[in-house]
Amino acid sequence: MSLNADATFWRNARDHLVRYGTAFVPAIIERAAGSFVYDADERPILDFTSGQMSAILGHSHPEIAEVVTNSIHTLDHLFSGMLSRPVVALAAKLADMLPDGLDRVLLLSTGGEANEAAIRMAKLVTGKYEIVGFAQSWHGMTSGAASATYSAGRRGTGPAAVGSLAIPAPFPFRPRFEKNGVYDWKAELDYAFDLLDRQSTGSLAAFIAEPILSSGGIIDLPLGYLAALKEKCVERGMLLILDEAQTGIGRTGKMFAFERDGVTPDFLTLSKTLGAGLPLSAMITSAEIEEKAHALGYLFYTTHVSDPLPAAVGLKVLEIVERDHLTARAAAAGQRLADGLRSLQQRYECIGDVRGRGLLLGMEIVKDRHSRAPDNELGYRIGQTCMDLGLSMNVVQLPAMGGVFRIAPPLTVSDDEIDLGLEILGRAIDAAHHLKA
Ligand SMILES: Cc1ncc(COP(=O)(O)O)c(C=O)c1O
């Protein structure tokens, strides 16, 4: 009998765990190494989501393990008012890697927290309170971040923060605005801001955006969009917060996704990928904004702010990504993966679209390519079948979209592992169609 069928384990899970979102995978994961996780039967499962889109160095990277071991023995956690070398070194390293205007760093634990910190600072320094996001966004579960999250979770817990507003993200696969048959995101953006200006009480503080909306279905902002968005913000005295939880630290083939656009945001938030799977996040802003916030009494005091252990991990992550040229590797591996997905698309009518950048790719499942009618059910079945065949893929079900696979292997993934993932995916699509029939 499979060791995954441990009745006590599942009874305890059922009786004592709070369910917080998606259904649990029906396997007991015992260990993880490189691009694979292993269940209780020692069955390898290829991890094409880098855990929760975070483990860019794969699992249990030996150098990260060494840093964690050393830190826990020598410098673990401190009074939040104390500073240590890893914290100051990581702040200086990030500032050095980033353009002028992103000079001051606050080190925290999660993505939601980093966004919360940015939103709080934007409100304080502008003296305004309206925060605008995309209608397909995800920024976290804490209340400020959740108020700016529109892709899920808005029902049943009362009002979001006063002044929460949204505009549609530009989406060429399902365009709403066209000129002469061509998607016109500029017209859509103008219209969105026209509506925003009408709804605003004159207190627009900030816009928060992901360069590629991940939980929203891998919606890649077209080149030029971020610059146009920044211009709209400047015109209104709003600050721009870029949330690079998933796109930061090499994943898109650039160290930071915004580099492609040549736009420096007022705030950059990093999380998931910065700790490569360990809880580390950063909120980064300009010296000017930080000075003003400090003078106004900015408070963001948490238990794990400026903790040395995760900071030491972050430093090592950056060192490895630079040393091993993982940004270039993400571009090359991403190209191989995208080519493979596009050749699957030639074979299977249900693959409506392949999109994204580097090693953050989306594959949308539709009923047929002509109508582009969403097929969430088939997407779900393909996802389940992939897992049965040893490939972990994350499929998000979104309104007015087919099931969208978010494909984000570690940046350390090998060519053979990419080919293995594509081969399993092809078999899963065949099997899922068969199941339907
Ligand atoms: C773009 C983005 N921002 C923020 C978050 C929230 O991060 P955390 O779950 O670490 O709070 C997520 C999580 O999925 C995310 O995808």
The ligand as an SDF file (V2000), in Angstrom:
LIG
                    3D

 16 16  0  0  0  0  0  0  0  0999 V2000
    2.6650   39.4900   -6.7750 C   0  0  0  0  0  0  0  0  0  0  0  0
    2.4660   39.0680   -5.3600 C   0  0  0  0  0  0  0  0  0  0  0  0
    2.5820   39.9760   -4.3940 N   0  0  0  0  0  0  0  0  0  0  0  0
    2.4240   39.6480   -3.1050 C   0  0  0  0  0  0  0  0  0  0  0  0
    2.1200   38.3730   -2.7250 C   0  0  0  0  0  0  0  0  0  0  0  0
    1.9310   38.0560   -1.2820 C   0  0  0  0  0  0  0  0  0  0  0  0
    3.0490   37.4760   -0.7560 O   0  0  0  0  0  0  0  0  0  0  0  0
    2.9640   36.6830    0.6400 P   0  0  0  0  0  0  0  0  0  0  0  0
    2.0510   35.5300    0.3870 O   0  0  0  0  0  0  0  0  0  0  0  0
    4.3770   36.2970    0.8880 O   0  0  0  0  0  0  0  0  0  0  0  0
    2.4360   37.6310    1.6370 O   0  0  0  0  0  0  0  0  0  0  0  0
    2.0060   37.3870   -3.6970 C   0  0  0  0  0  0  0  0  0  0  0  0
    1.6790   35.9950   -3.3010 C   0  0  0  0  0  0  0  0  0  0  0  0
    1.3080   35.1610   -4.0680 O   0  0  0  0  0  0  0  0  0  0  0  0
    2.1670   37.7390   -5.0540 C   0  0  0  0  0  0  0  0  0  0  0  0
    2.0280   36.8320   -6.0230 O   0  0  0  0  0  0  0  0  0  0  0  0
  1  2  1  0
  2  3  1  0
  2 15  2  0
  3  4  2  0
  4  5  1  0
  5  6  1  0
  5 12  2  0
  6  7  1  0
  7  8  1  0
  8  9  2  0
  8 10  1  0
  8 11  1  0
 12 13  1  0
 12 15  1  0
 13 14  2  0
 15 16  1  0
M  END
$$$$
